[in-house]
Amino acid sequence: MDLVADVEEQTVLQPGEIKLVPTGISISIPTGYEAEIRPRSGLALKHGITLVNTPGTIDSDYRGVVSLILTNLGKNAYTIRRGDRLAQMIIHEVIRAEIEEVEQLADTARAGGGFGHTGV
């Protein structure tokens, strides 16, 4: 679903600036699920507007107002108006891993090869 700006007055996001913008909604997510907040591709492409923490996560025990940490990576100021669609939210299941401490990890062909290791 799209998330919209819940601002009383229009606000300007200057290039390089970070602002917290409320959406005006609070949600109750069932245990075992999370909400994931993602940028809108059109805003990113046309204006350089994105989320600082992307994707953002809303845990199942959070009950406050959903807000967006927006930044402007573009070259021009961007005006945010009430009702503007700024981000997208999806709900999906979270699988909790069981962590086991070991002395040594199983070997793989890649081993500890990191960034650029595959040659691509």
WOKALIN-V304435 format. One record per residue. RES is the residue in one letter. PSI is psi in whole degrees, -180 to 180 (NA if undefined). OMEGA is omega in radians with two decimals (* if undefined). NEAR is the number of other ideal C-beta (glycine too) atoms within 10 Angstrom. Layout:
BEGIN
res:psi:omega:near
RES:PSI:OMEGA:NEAR
RES:PSI:OMEGA:NEAR
END
This chain:
BEGIN
res:psi:omega:near
M:151:3.08:11
D:145:3.03:11
L:136:-3.05:23
V:160:3.12:20
A:131:3.05:20
D:70:3.14:16
V:142:3.14:17
E:-45:3.14:7
E:155:3.12:7
Q:146:3.13:11
T:146:-3.08:15
V:132:3.08:11
L:107:-3.10:21
Q:156:3.07:12
P:131:-3.14:13
G:-8:-3.08:11
E:152:3.06:12
I:132:3.11:12
K:147:3.02:17
L:120:-3.09:9
V:119:3.14:19
P:152:3.08:16
T:-14:3.13:20
G:4:3.13:14
I:150:2.96:13
S:147:-3.07:10
I:157:3.07:15
S:105:-3.08:8
I:133:3.14:16
P:149:3.03:9
T:138:-3.11:8
G:2:3.11:10
Y:165:3.04:13
E:160:2.95:18
A:137:3.11:20
E:129:-3.09:15
I:129:-3.08:23
R:153:3.07:15
P:161:3.02:20
R:129:-3.04:19
S:-37:3.14:10
G:-42:3.11:10
L:-38:3.13:20
A:-47:-3.10:15
L:-47:-3.02:9
K:-31:-3.00:11
H:-8:-3.10:18
G:20:-3.13:17
I:127:-3.13:23
T:-179:3.10:20
L:141:3.12:20
V:-45:-3.14:13
N:85:-3.09:10
T:127:-0.04:14
P:147:3.04:15
G:150:-3.13:18
T:135:2.99:11
I:117:-3.11:18
D:161:-3.08:11
S:-18:-3.12:16
D:1:3.13:8
Y:134:-3.12:15
R:8:-3.14:10
G:-176:3.10:9
V:134:3.05:12
V:123:3.12:19
S:157:-3.08:17
L:132:3.07:23
I:94:-3.06:16
L:149:2.99:23
T:156:-3.13:19
N:106:3.09:22
L:1:-3.12:11
G:-176:-3.11:18
K:-13:-3.09:9
N:154:3.05:10
A:148:3.14:12
Y:127:-3.12:19
T:128:3.12:11
I:127:3.14:21
R:155:3.10:11
R:129:3.12:13
G:-8:3.09:11
D:134:3.07:19
R:119:-3.01:13
L:-24:-3.08:22
A:175:3.09:26
Q:150:-3.14:15
M:134:3.00:19
I:152:3.07:11
I:131:3.07:14
H:163:-3.08:8
E:145:3.10:8
V:128:3.09:14
I:123:3.13:5
R:122:3.13:6
A:148:3.00:6
E:121:-3.08:4
I:131:3.11:5
E:123:3.11:5
E:131:-3.14:4
V:161:3.10:6
E:-33:-3.07:4
Q:145:3.11:5
L:152:3.06:8
A:144:-3.12:5
D:148:3.04:7
T:169:3.12:8
A:-36:-3.13:5
R:-34:-3.11:9
A:-124:-3.09:9
G:10:-3.13:7
G:128:-3.06:11
G:-138:-3.05:7
F:125:3.10:5
G:4:-3.07:7
H:-32:-3.09:10
T:-7:3.11:7
G:3:-3.13:5
V:NA:*:4
END
